Amino acid sequence: MATAYVLINCDIGKERAVLEELKKVPGVIEANLLYGVYDIIVKIVGKDDKEVREVVLTRIRMLPGVRRTLTMPVVEV
């Protein structure tokens, strides 16, 4: 099992719409609005790193209103 957190910057005024769409993406188990440098934080799980990467590249980054992402893969000890 692989896990990552993704910080997202949205177009101004699109934060809530993006949040609602993120909640529909397979692999997204948590999504929350933030204030500060980033607008949204998302927790993703997948069977491996490749699956998590695909969710970020083909689902999250393609959503209308998403401007920029920062992905932080979790390293399990």
mmJSON file of the N, C-alpha and C atoms, coordinates in Angstrom:
{"data_MODEL":{"atom_site":{
"group_PDB":["ATOM","ATOM","ATOM","ATOM","ATOM","ATOM","ATOM","ATOM","ATOM","ATOM","ATOM","ATOM","ATOM","ATOM","ATOM","ATOM","ATOM","ATOM","ATOM","ATOM","ATOM","ATOM","ATOM","ATOM","ATOM","ATOM","ATOM","ATOM","ATOM","ATOM","ATOM","ATOM","ATOM","ATOM","ATOM","ATOM","ATOM","ATOM","ATOM","ATOM","ATOM","ATOM","ATOM","ATOM","ATOM","ATOM","ATOM","ATOM","ATOM","ATOM","ATOM","ATOM","ATOM","ATOM","ATOM","ATOM","ATOM","ATOM","ATOM","ATOM","ATOM","ATOM","ATOM","ATOM","ATOM","ATOM","ATOM","ATOM","ATOM","ATOM","ATOM","ATOM","ATOM","ATOM","ATOM","ATOM","ATOM","ATOM","ATOM","ATOM","ATOM","ATOM","ATOM","ATOM","ATOM","ATOM","ATOM","ATOM","ATOM","ATOM","ATOM","ATOM","ATOM","ATOM","ATOM","ATOM","ATOM","ATOM","ATOM","ATOM","ATOM","ATOM","ATOM","ATOM","ATOM","ATOM","ATOM","ATOM","ATOM","ATOM","ATOM","ATOM","ATOM","ATOM","ATOM","ATOM","ATOM","ATOM","ATOM","ATOM","ATOM","ATOM","ATOM","ATOM","ATOM","ATOM","ATOM","ATOM","ATOM","ATOM","ATOM","ATOM","ATOM","ATOM","ATOM","ATOM","ATOM","ATOM","ATOM","ATOM","ATOM","ATOM","ATOM","ATOM","ATOM","ATOM","ATOM","ATOM","ATOM","ATOM","ATOM","ATOM","ATOM","ATOM","ATOM","ATOM","ATOM","ATOM","ATOM","ATOM","ATOM","ATOM","ATOM","ATOM","ATOM","ATOM","ATOM","ATOM","ATOM","ATOM","ATOM","ATOM","ATOM","ATOM","ATOM","ATOM","ATOM","ATOM","ATOM","ATOM","ATOM","ATOM","ATOM","ATOM","ATOM","ATOM","ATOM","ATOM","ATOM","ATOM","ATOM","ATOM","ATOM","ATOM","ATOM","ATOM","ATOM","ATOM","ATOM","ATOM","ATOM","ATOM","ATOM","ATOM","ATOM","ATOM","ATOM","ATOM","ATOM","ATOM","ATOM","ATOM","ATOM","ATOM","ATOM","ATOM","ATOM","ATOM","ATOM","ATOM","ATOM","ATOM","ATOM","ATOM","ATOM","ATOM","ATOM","ATOM","ATOM","ATOM","ATOM"],
"id":[1,2,3,4,5,6,7,8,9,10,11,12,13,14,15,16,17,18,19,20,21,22,23,24,25,26,27,28,29,30,31,32,33,34,35,36,37,38,39,40,41,42,43,44,45,46,47,48,49,50,51,52,53,54,55,56,57,58,59,60,61,62,63,64,65,66,67,68,69,70,71,72,73,74,75,76,77,78,79,80,81,82,83,84,85,86,87,88,89,90,91,92,93,94,95,96,97,98,99,100,101,102,103,104,105,106,107,108,109,110,111,112,113,114,115,116,117,118,119,120,121,122,123,124,125,126,127,128,129,130,131,132,133,134,135,136,137,138,139,140,141,142,143,144,145,146,147,148,149,150,151,152,153,154,155,156,157,158,159,160,161,162,163,164,165,166,167,168,169,170,171,172,173,174,175,176,177,178,179,180,181,182,183,184,185,186,187,188,189,190,191,192,193,194,195,196,197,198,199,200,201,202,203,204,205,206,207,208,209,210,211,212,213,214,215,216,217,218,219,220,221,222,223,224,225,226,227,228,229,230,231],
"type_symbol":["N","C","C","N","C","C","N","C","C","N","C","C","N","C","C","N","C","C","N","C","C","N","C","C","N","C","C","N","C","C","N","C","C","N","C","C","N","C","C","N","C","C","N","C","C","N","C","C","N","C","C","N","C","C","N","C","C","N","C","C","N","C","C","N","C","C","N","C","C","N","C","C","N","C","C","N","C","C","N","C","C","N","C","C","N","C","C","N","C","C","N","C","C","N","C","C","N","C","C","N","C","C","N","C","C","N","C","C","N","C","C","N","C","C","N","C","C","N","C","C","N","C","C","N","C","C","N","C","C","N","C","C","N","C","C","N","C","C","N","C","C","N","C","C","N","C","C","N","C","C","N","C","C","N","C","C","N","C","C","N","C","C","N","C","C","N","C","C","N","C","C","N","C","C","N","C","C","N","C","C","N","C","C","N","C","C","N","C","C","N","C","C","N","C","C","N","C","C","N","C","C","N","C","C","N","C","C","N","C","C","N","C","C","N","C","C","N","C","C","N","C","C","N","C","C","N","C","C","N","C","C"],
"label_atom_id":["N","CA","C","N","CA","C","N","CA","C","N","CA","C","N","CA","C","N","CA","C","N","CA","C","N","CA","C","N","CA","C","N","CA","C","N","CA","C","N","CA","C","N","CA","C","N","CA","C","N","CA","C","N","CA","C","N","CA","C","N","CA","C","N","CA","C","N","CA","C","N","CA","C","N","CA","C","N","CA","C","N","CA","C","N","CA","C","N","CA","C","N","CA","C","N","CA","C","N","CA","C","N","CA","C","N","CA","C","N","CA","C","N","CA","C","N","CA","C","N","CA","C","N","CA","C","N","CA","C","N","CA","C","N","CA","C","N","CA","C","N","CA","C","N","CA","C","N","CA","C","N","CA","C","N","CA","C","N","CA","C","N","CA","C","N","CA","C","N","CA","C","N","CA","C","N","CA","C","N","CA","C","N","CA","C","N","CA","C","N","CA","C","N","CA","C","N","CA","C","N","CA","C","N","CA","C","N","CA","C","N","CA","C","N","CA","C","N","CA","C","N","CA","C","N","CA","C","N","CA","C","N","CA","C","N","CA","C","N","CA","C","N","CA","C","N","CA","C","N","CA","C","N","CA","C","N","CA","C","N","CA","C","N","CA","C","N","CA","C"],
"label_alt_id":[null,null,null,null,null,null,null,null,null,null,null,null,null,null,null,null,null,null,null,null,null,null,null,null,null,null,null,null,null,null,null,null,null,null,null,null,null,null,null,null,null,null,null,null,null,null,null,null,null,null,null,null,null,null,null,null,null,null,null,null,null,null,null,null,null,null,null,null,null,null,null,null,null,null,null,null,null,null,null,null,null,null,null,null,null,null,null,null,null,null,null,null,null,null,null,null,null,null,null,null,null,null,null,null,null,null,null,null,null,null,null,null,null,null,null,null,null,null,null,null,null,null,null,null,null,null,null,null,null,null,null,null,null,null,null,null,null,null,null,null,null,null,null,null,null,null,null,null,null,null,null,null,null,null,null,null,null,null,null,null,null,null,null,null,null,null,null,null,null,null,null,null,null,null,null,null,null,null,null,null,null,null,null,null,null,null,null,null,null,null,null,null,null,null,null,null,null,null,null,null,null,null,null,null,null,null,null,null,null,null,null,null,null,null,null,null,null,null,null,null,null,null,null,null,null,null,null,null,null,null,null],
"label_comp_id":["MET","MET","MET","ALA","ALA","ALA","THR","THR","THR","ALA","ALA","ALA","TYR","TYR","TYR","VAL","VAL","VAL","LEU","LEU","LEU","ILE","ILE","ILE","ASN","ASN","ASN","CYS","CYS","CYS","ASP","ASP","ASP","ILE","ILE","ILE","GLY","GLY","GLY","LYS","LYS","LYS","GLU","GLU","GLU","ARG","ARG","ARG","ALA","ALA","ALA","VAL","VAL","VAL","LEU","LEU","LEU","GLU","GLU","GLU","GLU","GLU","GLU","LEU","LEU","LEU","LYS","LYS","LYS","LYS","LYS","LYS","VAL","VAL","VAL","PRO","PRO","PRO","GLY","GLY","GLY","VAL","VAL","VAL","ILE","ILE","ILE","GLU","GLU","GLU","ALA","ALA","ALA","ASN","ASN","ASN","LEU","LEU","LEU","LEU","LEU","LEU","TYR","TYR","TYR","GLY","GLY","GLY","VAL","VAL","VAL","TYR","TYR","TYR","ASP","ASP","ASP","ILE","ILE","ILE","ILE","ILE","ILE","VAL","VAL","VAL","LYS","LYS","LYS","ILE","ILE","ILE","VAL","VAL","VAL","GLY","GLY","GLY","LYS","LYS","LYS","ASP","ASP","ASP","ASP","ASP","ASP","LYS","LYS","LYS","GLU","GLU","GLU","VAL","VAL","VAL","ARG","ARG","ARG","GLU","GLU","GLU","VAL","VAL","VAL","VAL","VAL","VAL","LEU","LEU","LEU","THR","THR","THR","ARG","ARG","ARG","ILE","ILE","ILE","ARG","ARG","ARG","MET","MET","MET","LEU","LEU","LEU","PRO","PRO","PRO","GLY","GLY","GLY","VAL","VAL","VAL","ARG","ARG","ARG","ARG","ARG","ARG","THR","THR","THR","LEU","LEU","LEU","THR","THR","THR","MET","MET","MET","PRO","PRO","PRO","VAL","VAL","VAL","VAL","VAL","VAL","GLU","GLU","GLU","VAL","VAL","VAL"],
"label_asym_id":["A","A","A","A","A","A","A","A","A","A","A","A","A","A","A","A","A","A","A","A","A","A","A","A","A","A","A","A","A","A","A","A","A","A","A","A","A","A","A","A","A","A","A","A","A","A","A","A","A","A","A","A","A","A","A","A","A","A","A","A","A","A","A","A","A","A","A","A","A","A","A","A","A","A","A","A","A","A","A","A","A","A","A","A","A","A","A","A","A","A","A","A","A","A","A","A","A","A","A","A","A","A","A","A","A","A","A","A","A","A","A","A","A","A","A","A","A","A","A","A","A","A","A","A","A","A","A","A","A","A","A","A","A","A","A","A","A","A","A","A","A","A","A","A","A","A","A","A","A","A","A","A","A","A","A","A","A","A","A","A","A","A","A","A","A","A","A","A","A","A","A","A","A","A","A","A","A","A","A","A","A","A","A","A","A","A","A","A","A","A","A","A","A","A","A","A","A","A","A","A","A","A","A","A","A","A","A","A","A","A","A","A","A","A","A","A","A","A","A","A","A","A","A","A","A","A","A","A","A","A","A"],
"label_entity_id":["1","1","1","1","1","1","1","1","1","1","1","1","1","1","1","1","1","1","1","1","1","1","1","1","1","1","1","1","1","1","1","1","1","1","1","1","1","1","1","1","1","1","1","1","1","1","1","1","1","1","1","1","1","1","1","1","1","1","1","1","1","1","1","1","1","1","1","1","1","1","1","1","1","1","1","1","1","1","1","1","1","1","1","1","1","1","1","1","1","1","1","1","1","1","1","1","1","1","1","1","1","1","1","1","1","1","1","1","1","1","1","1","1","1","1","1","1","1","1","1","1","1","1","1","1","1","1","1","1","1","1","1","1","1","1","1","1","1","1","1","1","1","1","1","1","1","1","1","1","1","1","1","1","1","1","1","1","1","1","1","1","1","1","1","1","1","1","1","1","1","1","1","1","1","1","1","1","1","1","1","1","1","1","1","1","1","1","1","1","1","1","1","1","1","1","1","1","1","1","1","1","1","1","1","1","1","1","1","1","1","1","1","1","1","1","1","1","1","1","1","1","1","1","1","1","1","1","1","1","1","1"],
"label_seq_id":[1,1,1,2,2,2,3,3,3,4,4,4,5,5,5,6,6,6,7,7,7,8,8,8,9,9,9,10,10,10,11,11,11,12,12,12,13,13,13,14,14,14,15,15,15,16,16,16,17,17,17,18,18,18,19,19,19,20,20,20,21,21,21,22,22,22,23,23,23,24,24,24,25,25,25,26,26,26,27,27,27,28,28,28,29,29,29,30,30,30,31,31,31,32,32,32,33,33,33,34,34,34,35,35,35,36,36,36,37,37,37,38,38,38,39,39,39,40,40,40,41,41,41,42,42,42,43,43,43,44,44,44,45,45,45,46,46,46,47,47,47,48,48,48,49,49,49,50,50,50,51,51,51,52,52,52,53,53,53,54,54,54,55,55,55,56,56,56,57,57,57,58,58,58,59,59,59,60,60,60,61,61,61,62,62,62,63,63,63,64,64,64,65,65,65,66,66,66,67,67,67,68,68,68,69,69,69,70,70,70,71,71,71,72,72,72,73,73,73,74,74,74,75,75,75,76,76,76,77,77,77],
"pdbx_PDB_ins_code":[null,null,null,null,null,null,null,null,null,null,null,null,null,null,null,null,null,null,null,null,null,null,null,null,null,null,null,null,null,null,null,null,null,null,null,null,null,null,null,null,null,null,null,null,null,null,null,null,null,null,null,null,null,null,null,null,null,null,null,null,null,null,null,null,null,null,null,null,null,null,null,null,null,null,null,null,null,null,null,null,null,null,null,null,null,null,null,null,null,null,null,null,null,null,null,null,null,null,null,null,null,null,null,null,null,null,null,null,null,null,null,null,null,null,null,null,null,null,null,null,null,null,null,null,null,null,null,null,null,null,null,null,null,null,null,null,null,null,null,null,null,null,null,null,null,null,null,null,null,null,null,null,null,null,null,null,null,null,null,null,null,null,null,null,null,null,null,null,null,null,null,null,null,null,null,null,null,null,null,null,null,null,null,null,null,null,null,null,null,null,null,null,null,null,null,null,null,null,null,null,null,null,null,null,null,null,null,null,null,null,null,null,null,null,null,null,null,null,null,null,null,null,null,null,null,null,null,null,null,null,null],
"Cartn_x":[0.848,0.0,0.89,0.559,1.303,0.362,0.948,0.184,0.938,0.198,0.801,-0.173,0.392,-0.387,-0.102,-1.147,-0.996,-1.532,-0.687,-1.091,-1.456,-2.566,-3.093,-3.349,-2.933,-3.317,-4.386,-5.443,-6.569,-6.665,-7.391,-7.759,-8.645,-8.54,-9.308,-10.8,-11.464,-12.896,-13.311,-12.367,-12.679,-12.424,-12.016,-11.599,-12.682,-13.882,-14.953,-15.357,-15.399,-15.735,-14.673,-13.403,-12.312,-12.399,-12.666,-12.778,-13.852,-14.995,-16.092,-15.716,-14.999,-14.565,-13.494,-12.612,-11.569,-12.156,-13.239,-13.87,-14.43,-14.603,-15.111,-13.993,-12.745,-11.613,-11.263,-11.225,-10.815,-9.407,-9.231,-7.932,-7.82,-8.662,-8.667,-9.491,-8.826,-9.549,-9.86,-9.229,-9.511,-9.131,-9.955,-9.676,-10.226,-9.396,-9.781,-9.327,-10.159,-9.777,-8.772,-7.863,-6.86,-6.917,-6.247,-5.971,-4.498,-3.93,-2.49,-1.92,-0.744,-0.048,-0.802,-1.387,-2.127,-3.607,-4.423,-5.875,-6.503,-5.916,-6.493,-5.373,-5.638,-4.751,-5.563,-4.934,-5.59,-4.707,-5.328,-4.623,-5.047,-4.047,-4.293,-3.683,-4.378,-3.81,-3.968,-3.026,-3.072,-2.313,-2.403,-1.731,-0.213,0.282,1.726,1.967,3.249,3.591,3.114,3.159,2.725,1.254,0.426,-1.003,-1.251,-0.553,-0.691,-0.257,0.861,1.361,0.334,-0.292,-1.293,-2.506,-2.918,-4.044,-3.691,-2.493,-2.07,-1.976,-1.3,-1.039,-2.28,-3.109,-4.207,-5.563,-5.707,-7.01,-6.966,-6.055,-6.048,-5.571,-4.441,-3.897,-4.765,-5.619,-6.472,-7.795,-8.087,-9.348,-9.365,-10.467,-10.587,-10.461,-9.666,-9.478,-8.218,-7.58,-6.319,-5.198,-4.475,-3.386,-2.039,-1.771,-0.451,-0.608,0.267,0.254,1.659,1.717,2.958,2.654,3.275,3.006,4.101,3.661,4.588,4.304,5.062,4.877,5.288,4.524,4.831,5.832,6.888,7.891,7.632,7.26,6.982,8.264,8.473,9.698,9.414],
"Cartn_y":[-1.18,0.0,1.238,2.204,3.461,4.611,5.619,6.786,8.047,9.095,10.399,11.49,12.623,13.827,14.776,15.457,16.398,17.752,18.764,20.143,20.771,21.485,22.002,23.502,24.219,25.615,25.636,26.387,26.471,27.879,27.968,29.284,29.956,31.261,32.0,31.764,31.397,31.17,29.763,28.902,27.542,26.485,26.902,25.959,24.942,25.391,24.469,23.523,24.015,23.164,22.084,22.468,21.494,20.471,20.928,20.023,18.964,19.379,18.425,17.409,17.85,16.915,15.958,16.443,15.593,14.447,14.711,13.685,12.528,12.737,11.707,10.872,11.298,10.627,9.34,8.199,6.954,7.076,6.6,6.684,7.845,8.861,9.997,9.585,9.512,9.095,10.259,11.397,12.588,13.821,14.863,16.129,17.248,18.253,19.342,20.688,21.714,23.081,23.601,24.422,25.074,26.575,27.333,28.721,28.942,29.842,30.055,29.865,29.28,29.113,28.166,27.1,26.125,26.195,25.763,25.834,24.526,23.398,22.083,21.098,20.18,19.041,17.768,16.811,15.557,14.405,13.368,12.131,11.083,10.445,9.436,8.116,7.027,5.695,4.899,4.001,3.127,1.855,0.891,-0.388,-0.249,0.767,1.007,2.464,2.852,4.238,4.61,3.658,3.926,4.313,3.601,3.914,5.305,5.638,6.962,8.046,7.824,8.794,9.008,7.933,8.039,8.854,8.686,9.477,10.963,11.293,12.697,13.238,12.499,12.997,13.021,11.988,11.894,12.305,12.39,12.751,14.121,14.295,15.533,16.724,16.599,17.745,18.145,17.257,17.548,18.211,18.297,18.91,20.401,20.889,22.329,23.09,24.142,24.953,24.629,23.489,23.146,23.879,24.668,25.459,24.772,24.251,23.703,22.659,21.638,20.626,20.406,19.956,19.513,18.17,17.119,15.762,15.33,14.782,14.32,12.853,11.933,10.51,10.181,9.322,8.885,7.744,7.848,6.792,6.06,4.81,4.029,3.403,3.485,2.95,1.565],
"Cartn_z":[0.0,0.0,0.0,-0.844,-0.936,-0.553,0.089,0.532,0.139,-0.196,-0.47,-0.049,0.297,0.544,-0.611,-1.071,-2.17,-1.719,-1.831,-1.57,-2.901,-2.921,-4.181,-4.088,-5.141,-5.341,-6.42,-6.168,-7.102,-7.681,-8.79,-9.298,-8.251,-8.145,-7.144,-7.344,-6.257,-6.281,-6.675,-7.03,-7.481,-6.404,-5.218,-4.176,-3.817,-3.566,-3.148,-4.28,-5.498,-6.64,-6.831,-6.717,-6.838,-5.71,-4.496,-3.351,-3.589,-4.087,-4.334,-5.412,-6.436,-7.481,-6.959,-6.105,-5.535,-4.724,-4.036,-3.206,-4.038,-5.339,-6.242,-6.874,-6.728,-7.382,-6.633,-7.339,-6.693,-6.118,-4.909,-4.248,-3.28,-3.449,-2.523,-1.312,-0.157,1.042,1.971,1.724,2.532,1.733,1.82,1.156,2.024,2.281,3.177,2.63,2.859,2.523,3.543,3.08,3.93,3.674,4.509,4.176,4.421,3.641,3.693,2.296,2.209,0.932,-0.003,0.543,-0.259,0.062,-0.901,-0.761,-0.28,-0.691,-0.39,-0.081,0.845,1.076,0.853,0.172,-0.177,0.278,0.809,1.14,0.129,-0.497,-1.521,-1.081,-1.349,-1.147,-2.434,-2.657,-3.817,-3.517,-4.428,-4.194,-4.249,-4.995,-5.082,-5.491,-5.552,-5.909,-7.307,-8.218,-9.586,-9.627,-8.889,-8.859,-8.271,-7.207,-6.59,-7.583,-8.253,-9.235,-10.357,-10.819,-11.879,-11.443,-10.189,-9.672,-9.715,-9.294,-9.287,-10.709,-11.575,-12.931,-13.821,-13.751,-14.713,-14.156,-12.855,-12.286,-11.6,-10.653,-9.861,-10.68,-11.341,-12.094,-13.276,-13.735,-14.888,-14.503,-13.213,-12.789,-13.114,-13.664,-13.903,-12.575,-12.586,-11.388,-10.62,-10.902,-10.237,-10.963,-10.221,-10.806,-10.615,-9.401,-9.081,-7.986,-7.994,-6.938,-6.397,-5.171,-4.531,-3.89,-4.411,-3.927,-2.96,-1.82,-0.791,-0.499,-1.143,-0.865,0.571,1.195,2.562,2.497,3.297,3.391,4.698,4.59,5.793,6.307,7.607,8.204,8.757],
"occupancy":[1.0,1.0,1.0,1.0,1.0,1.0,1.0,1.0,1.0,1.0,1.0,1.0,1.0,1.0,1.0,1.0,1.0,1.0,1.0,1.0,1.0,1.0,1.0,1.0,1.0,1.0,1.0,1.0,1.0,1.0,1.0,1.0,1.0,1.0,1.0,1.0,1.0,1.0,1.0,1.0,1.0,1.0,1.0,1.0,1.0,1.0,1.0,1.0,1.0,1.0,1.0,1.0,1.0,1.0,1.0,1.0,1.0,1.0,1.0,1.0,1.0,1.0,1.0,1.0,1.0,1.0,1.0,1.0,1.0,1.0,1.0,1.0,1.0,1.0,1.0,1.0,1.0,1.0,1.0,1.0,1.0,1.0,1.0,1.0,1.0,1.0,1.0,1.0,1.0,1.0,1.0,1.0,1.0,1.0,1.0,1.0,1.0,1.0,1.0,1.0,1.0,1.0,1.0,1.0,1.0,1.0,1.0,1.0,1.0,1.0,1.0,1.0,1.0,1.0,1.0,1.0,1.0,1.0,1.0,1.0,1.0,1.0,1.0,1.0,1.0,1.0,1.0,1.0,1.0,1.0,1.0,1.0,1.0,1.0,1.0,1.0,1.0,1.0,1.0,1.0,1.0,1.0,1.0,1.0,1.0,1.0,1.0,1.0,1.0,1.0,1.0,1.0,1.0,1.0,1.0,1.0,1.0,1.0,1.0,1.0,1.0,1.0,1.0,1.0,1.0,1.0,1.0,1.0,1.0,1.0,1.0,1.0,1.0,1.0,1.0,1.0,1.0,1.0,1.0,1.0,1.0,1.0,1.0,1.0,1.0,1.0,1.0,1.0,1.0,1.0,1.0,1.0,1.0,1.0,1.0,1.0,1.0,1.0,1.0,1.0,1.0,1.0,1.0,1.0,1.0,1.0,1.0,1.0,1.0,1.0,1.0,1.0,1.0,1.0,1.0,1.0,1.0,1.0,1.0,1.0,1.0,1.0,1.0,1.0,1.0,1.0,1.0,1.0,1.0,1.0,1.0],
"B_iso_or_equiv":[0.0,0.0,0.0,0.0,0.0,0.0,0.0,0.0,0.0,0.0,0.0,0.0,0.0,0.0,0.0,0.0,0.0,0.0,0.0,0.0,0.0,0.0,0.0,0.0,0.0,0.0,0.0,0.0,0.0,0.0,0.0,0.0,0.0,0.0,0.0,0.0,0.0,0.0,0.0,0.0,0.0,0.0,0.0,0.0,0.0,0.0,0.0,0.0,0.0,0.0,0.0,0.0,0.0,0.0,0.0,0.0,0.0,0.0,0.0,0.0,0.0,0.0,0.0,0.0,0.0,0.0,0.0,0.0,0.0,0.0,0.0,0.0,0.0,0.0,0.0,0.0,0.0,0.0,0.0,0.0,0.0,0.0,0.0,0.0,0.0,0.0,0.0,0.0,0.0,0.0,0.0,0.0,0.0,0.0,0.0,0.0,0.0,0.0,0.0,0.0,0.0,0.0,0.0,0.0,0.0,0.0,0.0,0.0,0.0,0.0,0.0,0.0,0.0,0.0,0.0,0.0,0.0,0.0,0.0,0.0,0.0,0.0,0.0,0.0,0.0,0.0,0.0,0.0,0.0,0.0,0.0,0.0,0.0,0.0,0.0,0.0,0.0,0.0,0.0,0.0,0.0,0.0,0.0,0.0,0.0,0.0,0.0,0.0,0.0,0.0,0.0,0.0,0.0,0.0,0.0,0.0,0.0,0.0,0.0,0.0,0.0,0.0,0.0,0.0,0.0,0.0,0.0,0.0,0.0,0.0,0.0,0.0,0.0,0.0,0.0,0.0,0.0,0.0,0.0,0.0,0.0,0.0,0.0,0.0,0.0,0.0,0.0,0.0,0.0,0.0,0.0,0.0,0.0,0.0,0.0,0.0,0.0,0.0,0.0,0.0,0.0,0.0,0.0,0.0,0.0,0.0,0.0,0.0,0.0,0.0,0.0,0.0,0.0,0.0,0.0,0.0,0.0,0.0,0.0,0.0,0.0,0.0,0.0,0.0,0.0,0.0,0.0,0.0,0.0,0.0,0.0],
"pdbx_formal_charge":[null,null,null,null,null,null,null,null,null,null,null,null,null,null,null,null,null,null,null,null,null,null,null,null,null,null,null,null,null,null,null,null,null,null,null,null,null,null,null,null,null,null,null,null,null,null,null,null,null,null,null,null,null,null,null,null,null,null,null,null,null,null,null,null,null,null,null,null,null,null,null,null,null,null,null,null,null,null,null,null,null,null,null,null,null,null,null,null,null,null,null,null,null,null,null,null,null,null,null,null,null,null,null,null,null,null,null,null,null,null,null,null,null,null,null,null,null,null,null,null,null,null,null,null,null,null,null,null,null,null,null,null,null,null,null,null,null,null,null,null,null,null,null,null,null,null,null,null,null,null,null,null,null,null,null,null,null,null,null,null,null,null,null,null,null,null,null,null,null,null,null,null,null,null,null,null,null,null,null,null,null,null,null,null,null,null,null,null,null,null,null,null,null,null,null,null,null,null,null,null,null,null,null,null,null,null,null,null,null,null,null,null,null,null,null,null,null,null,null,null,null,null,null,null,null,null,null,null,null,null,null],
"auth_seq_id":[1,1,1,2,2,2,3,3,3,4,4,4,5,5,5,6,6,6,7,7,7,8,8,8,9,9,9,10,10,10,11,11,11,12,12,12,13,13,13,14,14,14,15,15,15,16,16,16,17,17,17,18,18,18,19,19,19,20,20,20,21,21,21,22,22,22,23,23,23,24,24,24,25,25,25,26,26,26,27,27,27,28,28,28,29,29,29,30,30,30,31,31,31,32,32,32,33,33,33,34,34,34,35,35,35,36,36,36,37,37,37,38,38,38,39,39,39,40,40,40,41,41,41,42,42,42,43,43,43,44,44,44,45,45,45,46,46,46,47,47,47,48,48,48,49,49,49,50,50,50,51,51,51,52,52,52,53,53,53,54,54,54,55,55,55,56,56,56,57,57,57,58,58,58,59,59,59,60,60,60,61,61,61,62,62,62,63,63,63,64,64,64,65,65,65,66,66,66,67,67,67,68,68,68,69,69,69,70,70,70,71,71,71,72,72,72,73,73,73,74,74,74,75,75,75,76,76,76,77,77,77],
"auth_comp_id":["MET","MET","MET","ALA","ALA","ALA","THR","THR","THR","ALA","ALA","ALA","TYR","TYR","TYR","VAL","VAL","VAL","LEU","LEU","LEU","ILE","ILE","ILE","ASN","ASN","ASN","CYS","CYS","CYS","ASP","ASP","ASP","ILE","ILE","ILE","GLY","GLY","GLY","LYS","LYS","LYS","GLU","GLU","GLU","ARG","ARG","ARG","ALA","ALA","ALA","VAL","VAL","VAL","LEU","LEU","LEU","GLU","GLU","GLU","GLU","GLU","GLU","LEU","LEU","LEU","LYS","LYS","LYS","LYS","LYS","LYS","VAL","VAL","VAL","PRO","PRO","PRO","GLY","GLY","GLY","VAL","VAL","VAL","ILE","ILE","ILE","GLU","GLU","GLU","ALA","ALA","ALA","ASN","ASN","ASN","LEU","LEU","LEU","LEU","LEU","LEU","TYR","TYR","TYR","GLY","GLY","GLY","VAL","VAL","VAL","TYR","TYR","TYR","ASP","ASP","ASP","ILE","ILE","ILE","ILE","ILE","ILE","VAL","VAL","VAL","LYS","LYS","LYS","ILE","ILE","ILE","VAL","VAL","VAL","GLY","GLY","GLY","LYS","LYS","LYS","ASP","ASP","ASP","ASP","ASP","ASP","LYS","LYS","LYS","GLU","GLU","GLU","VAL","VAL","VAL","ARG","ARG","ARG","GLU","GLU","GLU","VAL","VAL","VAL","VAL","VAL","VAL","LEU","LEU","LEU","THR","THR","THR","ARG","ARG","ARG","ILE","ILE","ILE","ARG","ARG","ARG","MET","MET","MET","LEU","LEU","LEU","PRO","PRO","PRO","GLY","GLY","GLY","VAL","VAL","VAL","ARG","ARG","ARG","ARG","ARG","ARG","THR","THR","THR","LEU","LEU","LEU","THR","THR","THR","MET","MET","MET","PRO","PRO","PRO","VAL","VAL","VAL","VAL","VAL","VAL","GLU","GLU","GLU","VAL","VAL","VAL"],
"auth_asym_id":["A","A","A","A","A","A","A","A","A","A","A","A","A","A","A","A","A","A","A","A","A","A","A","A","A","A","A","A","A","A","A","A","A","A","A","A","A","A","A","A","A","A","A","A","A","A","A","A","A","A","A","A","A","A","A","A","A","A","A","A","A","A","A","A","A","A","A","A","A","A","A","A","A","A","A","A","A","A","A","A","A","A","A","A","A","A","A","A","A","A","A","A","A","A","A","A","A","A","A","A","A","A","A","A","A","A","A","A","A","A","A","A","A","A","A","A","A","A","A","A","A","A","A","A","A","A","A","A","A","A","A","A","A","A","A","A","A","A","A","A","A","A","A","A","A","A","A","A","A","A","A","A","A","A","A","A","A","A","A","A","A","A","A","A","A","A","A","A","A","A","A","A","A","A","A","A","A","A","A","A","A","A","A","A","A","A","A","A","A","A","A","A","A","A","A","A","A","A","A","A","A","A","A","A","A","A","A","A","A","A","A","A","A","A","A","A","A","A","A","A","A","A","A","A","A","A","A","A","A","A","A"],
"auth_atom_id":["N","CA","C","N","CA","C","N","CA","C","N","CA","C","N","CA","C","N","CA","C","N","CA","C","N","CA","C","N","CA","C","N","CA","C","N","CA","C","N","CA","C","N","CA","C","N","CA","C","N","CA","C","N","CA","C","N","CA","C","N","CA","C","N","CA","C","N","CA","C","N","CA","C","N","CA","C","N","CA","C","N","CA","C","N","CA","C","N","CA","C","N","CA","C","N","CA","C","N","CA","C","N","CA","C","N","CA","C","N","CA","C","N","CA","C","N","CA","C","N","CA","C","N","CA","C","N","CA","C","N","CA","C","N","CA","C","N","CA","C","N","CA","C","N","CA","C","N","CA","C","N","CA","C","N","CA","C","N","CA","C","N","CA","C","N","CA","C","N","CA","C","N","CA","C","N","CA","C","N","CA","C","N","CA","C","N","CA","C","N","CA","C","N","CA","C","N","CA","C","N","CA","C","N","CA","C","N","CA","C","N","CA","C","N","CA","C","N","CA","C","N","CA","C","N","CA","C","N","CA","C","N","CA","C","N","CA","C","N","CA","C","N","CA","C","N","CA","C","N","CA","C","N","CA","C","N","CA","C","N","CA","C","N","CA","C","N","CA","C"],
"pdbx_PDB_model_num":[1,1,1,1,1,1,1,1,1,1,1,1,1,1,1,1,1,1,1,1,1,1,1,1,1,1,1,1,1,1,1,1,1,1,1,1,1,1,1,1,1,1,1,1,1,1,1,1,1,1,1,1,1,1,1,1,1,1,1,1,1,1,1,1,1,1,1,1,1,1,1,1,1,1,1,1,1,1,1,1,1,1,1,1,1,1,1,1,1,1,1,1,1,1,1,1,1,1,1,1,1,1,1,1,1,1,1,1,1,1,1,1,1,1,1,1,1,1,1,1,1,1,1,1,1,1,1,1,1,1,1,1,1,1,1,1,1,1,1,1,1,1,1,1,1,1,1,1,1,1,1,1,1,1,1,1,1,1,1,1,1,1,1,1,1,1,1,1,1,1,1,1,1,1,1,1,1,1,1,1,1,1,1,1,1,1,1,1,1,1,1,1,1,1,1,1,1,1,1,1,1,1,1,1,1,1,1,1,1,1,1,1,1,1,1,1,1,1,1,1,1,1,1,1,1,1,1,1,1,1,1]
}}}
